[in-house]
Amino acid sequence: MYIYKGSTINLTCVVKHSPEPPPAIYWTHNSQEINYDSPRGGVSVITEKGDVTTSYLLIQRANTPDSGKYTCNPSNANLKTVVVHVLNGK
């Protein structure tokens, strides 16, 4: 996934066909759990639980250090990973 510097990264994780909504969904960046209270700010998660559970990871004002491997890891389902590249130019 390619994102322009300064834009918002919106990663969406959808959990389907699960016997129950996952008790937790963990997001990691380069294998480190994301800290939503970090000094960087502008990082949040919205999770909607139901027959289909959807979790959105939002990162405002994308910058070069935000590039890397993001993983959505539901506690009762398989994890998925996407690589994000923050582009510095046009």
Secondary structure, 3 states (H helix, E strand, C coil): CEEECCCCEEEEEEECCCCCCCCCEEEEECCEECCCCCCCCCEEEEEECCCCEEEEEEECCCCHHHCEEEEEEECCCCCEEEEEEEECCC
